[in-house]
Amino acid sequence: MIKGNDTMPYRETMKIAKDTEWSGSNIIYPGDTTYEGACNTFEKINGQNLNFTDDHCLSQGSWIERDSIGGFWQGHYQSSHRVGVWKEFDKAGKLLKEEEYVLFAEDDYKIKEIDFSSGQPEILISKPVLGFYIKYLWLFIILILGSFFSRVFINSEIYNSENNTDYWPIVFFAPGYVSDNYRHSLACVFTLWFSDYKPENRRLVLVSNTLSLIALVTFFGTIIALTIEGDLH
């Protein structure tokens, strides 16, 4: 909706809230006057289109949030979750605070908070390792699963060479008994090779052990990173 030279949020029907509700990043309390049809909106601020809401009234993209005394926060939303760096300024434009958020599993986590209000930066929260692992957690999961299951098939080739067999490393249950292929599969999953193998299998053993090391280090490194820096929030 255009009013003068400004783009204003489009609203349709006025209503009085009966219960506490969420509208994007705003809380609506019982008795508050609000409007239906306030989704899919934006505002023009200082010549820029900002403060977008989508069809579900979720805040998206760049936002400027002002308080009652002229100060404001500036940053980005993703589905009403703060992401990236957010900065707080007073009404004169002086930087007061800087925060950084990462998004994972439909929740946002604060990994940095610096207070500039005294004129000197004061670090209140700093969790760079945690932030790194959360940002790239899906990559680590792929690395863990990829390296772990790749070694299963390599171990299968080694075992078949060692025992003159021709098994496939997939657990297979036949009616009434557990097949030899099942035992072969379990061995392929849990084996770490040391010295008991044929010389011609040395190259495959080195590859299998390297993949095992990658999977274990990545897994335990991720667990430690997600717990060592304390509470996520």
VMD Tcl script that draws the C-alpha trace (Angstrom):
set ca {
  {0.00 0.00 0.00}
  {1.44 3.40 -1.00}
  {0.82 6.42 1.21}
  {2.60 9.54 0.02}
  {6.09 8.45 -0.93}
  {6.22 5.58 1.58}
  {5.30 1.94 1.19}
  {3.13 0.92 4.14}
  {2.18 -2.59 5.27}
  {-1.17 -3.65 3.81}
  {-3.83 -4.51 6.37}
  {-7.47 -5.46 6.02}
  {-9.74 -6.24 8.97}
  {-9.23 -4.89 12.48}
  {-9.66 -7.31 15.39}
  {-9.04 -7.43 19.15}
  {-6.81 -10.32 20.25}
  {-8.32 -12.68 22.81}
  {-5.19 -14.75 23.45}
  {-1.45 -14.20 23.32}
  {-0.34 -14.64 19.70}
  {2.83 -14.42 17.60}
  {2.84 -12.35 14.43}
  {6.22 -12.75 12.82}
  {8.68 -11.48 15.43}
  {6.01 -9.54 17.38}
  {4.00 -10.69 20.40}
  {0.30 -9.78 20.45}
  {-1.26 -9.82 23.93}
  {-4.95 -10.24 24.88}
  {-6.81 -6.97 24.32}
  {-4.36 -5.65 21.71}
  {-5.84 -4.27 18.51}
  {-4.40 -5.93 15.42}
  {-5.32 -6.60 11.82}
  {-6.07 -9.65 9.77}
  {-4.38 -10.03 6.41}
  {-1.10 -8.44 7.54}
  {1.12 -11.06 5.89}
  {3.24 -10.70 2.78}
  {4.25 -7.12 3.58}
  {7.30 -4.87 3.56}
  {8.23 -1.31 4.51}
  {10.30 1.34 2.77}
  {12.89 2.72 5.21}
  {15.47 5.29 4.10}
  {14.73 4.44 0.49}
  {15.17 0.69 0.97}
  {12.55 -2.07 0.95}
  {12.95 -3.81 4.32}
  {11.00 -5.66 7.02}
  {9.50 -8.33 4.76}
  {6.95 -10.85 5.97}
  {5.99 -13.85 3.84}
  {2.59 -15.45 3.20}
  {2.73 -17.02 6.68}
  {3.63 -13.74 8.44}
  {7.19 -14.97 9.08}
  {9.89 -12.29 9.06}
  {12.36 -12.70 6.19}
  {15.45 -10.87 4.95}
  {16.83 -7.54 6.16}
  {15.06 -5.87 9.09}
  {15.30 -2.67 11.12}
  {13.48 -2.86 14.46}
  {13.02 0.42 16.32}
  {12.31 0.89 20.01}
  {10.24 3.57 21.75}
  {13.20 5.93 22.35}
  {14.59 5.98 18.81}
  {17.16 3.19 19.05}
  {17.08 0.30 16.65}
  {18.36 -3.19 15.84}
  {19.51 -4.10 12.33}
  {20.04 -7.59 10.93}
  {18.52 -10.50 9.01}
  {15.65 -12.89 9.69}
  {15.10 -16.35 8.29}
  {11.56 -17.57 8.98}
  {11.39 -15.26 12.04}
  {14.73 -16.54 13.39}
  {17.65 -14.17 13.79}
  {20.61 -15.24 11.61}
  {24.04 -13.77 11.07}
  {25.18 -10.52 12.69}
  {22.68 -8.22 14.43}
  {23.68 -4.74 15.61}
  {21.99 -2.40 18.09}
  {22.32 1.38 17.68}
  {21.08 4.32 19.72}
  {19.02 7.11 18.12}
  {22.22 8.94 17.14}
  {23.50 5.88 15.26}
  {26.14 4.88 17.84}
  {26.84 1.14 17.97}
  {25.76 -0.29 21.33}
  {25.86 -4.05 20.85}
  {26.70 -6.70 18.28}
  {25.34 -10.25 18.33}
  {25.74 -13.21 15.98}
  {23.28 -16.08 15.54}
  {23.35 -19.39 13.71}
  {20.26 -21.38 12.76}
  {19.94 -25.13 13.23}
  {16.98 -27.48 13.67}
  {14.43 -24.65 13.57}
  {16.05 -22.70 16.39}
  {18.55 -19.86 16.51}
  {21.62 -19.92 18.75}
  {23.61 -16.92 19.91}
  {27.33 -17.55 19.43}
  {28.66 -14.02 19.92}
  {27.70 -10.96 21.94}
  {29.84 -7.82 22.25}
  {28.81 -4.77 24.30}
  {30.05 -1.39 22.97}
  {27.96 0.85 25.23}
  {30.94 1.87 27.41}
  {33.01 2.93 24.40}
  {35.21 -0.16 24.61}
  {34.19 -3.60 23.28}
  {33.29 -6.02 26.07}
  {32.90 -9.64 24.97}
  {29.96 -11.22 26.77}
  {29.59 -14.38 24.68}
  {32.14 -15.95 22.33}
  {31.62 -19.47 20.98}
  {33.45 -19.60 17.61}
  {34.05 -23.38 17.63}
  {30.42 -24.06 18.45}
  {29.31 -21.68 15.72}
  {31.61 -23.33 13.17}
  {30.24 -26.81 13.93}
  {26.61 -25.69 13.87}
  {27.10 -23.86 10.56}
  {28.64 -26.92 8.92}
  {26.97 -29.68 10.93}
  {25.26 -31.25 7.91}
  {28.63 -31.39 6.17}
  {30.13 -33.19 9.16}
  {27.20 -35.64 9.25}
  {27.74 -36.43 5.55}
  {31.48 -36.86 6.18}
  {30.88 -39.22 9.12}
  {28.32 -41.38 7.31}
  {30.23 -41.35 4.03}
  {33.55 -42.40 5.54}
  {31.97 -44.96 7.88}
  {29.92 -46.79 5.27}
  {32.63 -46.59 2.59}
  {34.98 -48.54 4.84}
  {32.33 -51.28 5.22}
  {32.55 -52.12 1.52}
  {36.36 -51.92 1.56}
  {36.45 -54.28 4.57}
  {34.17 -56.64 2.69}
  {36.66 -56.80 -0.18}
  {39.49 -57.45 2.30}
  {37.58 -60.22 4.11}
  {36.62 -61.89 0.84}
  {40.28 -61.85 -0.19}
  {41.45 -63.12 3.19}
  {38.89 -65.96 3.41}
  {38.33 -66.80 -0.28}
  {34.63 -65.91 0.01}
  {32.23 -63.88 -2.08}
  {29.90 -62.19 0.40}
  {28.15 -58.84 0.04}
  {28.30 -56.50 3.08}
  {24.55 -56.21 3.62}
  {22.89 -57.73 6.67}
  {20.55 -60.44 5.41}
  {18.07 -62.38 7.54}
  {16.70 -65.59 6.04}
  {13.66 -67.35 7.56}
  {14.64 -69.55 10.48}
  {18.36 -68.72 10.67}
  {20.93 -65.97 10.40}
  {23.04 -66.33 7.28}
  {26.82 -66.27 7.07}
  {26.41 -63.01 5.17}
  {25.11 -61.46 8.40}
  {28.30 -62.36 10.28}
  {30.35 -61.09 7.35}
  {28.48 -57.79 7.44}
  {29.01 -57.31 11.18}
  {32.71 -57.96 10.79}
  {32.90 -55.38 8.00}
  {31.22 -52.78 10.23}
  {33.34 -53.20 13.35}
  {36.79 -54.27 12.08}
  {39.89 -52.13 12.53}
  {42.91 -53.70 10.83}
  {46.28 -53.94 12.56}
  {48.67 -56.69 11.45}
  {46.64 -59.81 10.70}
  {46.11 -59.49 6.94}
  {47.70 -60.61 3.68}
  {50.42 -58.36 2.21}
  {48.45 -57.90 -1.01}
  {45.64 -56.28 1.02}
  {47.88 -53.65 2.62}
  {46.67 -50.80 0.39}
  {43.00 -51.54 1.12}
  {43.77 -51.86 4.84}
  {45.39 -48.41 4.88}
  {42.36 -46.91 3.11}
  {39.93 -48.63 5.50}
  {41.82 -47.52 8.61}
  {42.08 -43.95 7.30}
  {38.32 -43.80 6.71}
  {37.74 -45.25 10.20}
  {39.96 -42.56 11.70}
  {38.15 -39.80 9.78}
  {34.75 -41.07 10.95}
  {35.81 -41.40 14.61}
  {37.64 -38.06 14.83}
  {34.81 -36.17 13.11}
  {32.14 -37.82 15.27}
  {33.81 -37.26 18.63}
  {35.06 -33.81 17.59}
  {31.48 -32.79 16.80}
  {30.16 -34.15 20.11}
  {32.87 -32.33 22.06}
  {32.32 -29.07 20.17}
  {28.57 -29.15 20.84}
  {29.08 -29.59 24.59}
  {32.43 -28.06 25.61}
  {31.29 -24.44 25.31}
  {28.27 -24.93 27.54}
  {24.66 -23.91 26.99}
  {23.80 -23.21 23.37}
  {21.50 -20.29 24.18}
}
mol new
graphics top color blue
foreach p $ca { graphics top sphere $p radius 0.5 }
foreach p [lrange $ca 0 end-1] q [lrange $ca 1 end] { graphics top cylinder $p $q radius 0.2 }
display resetview
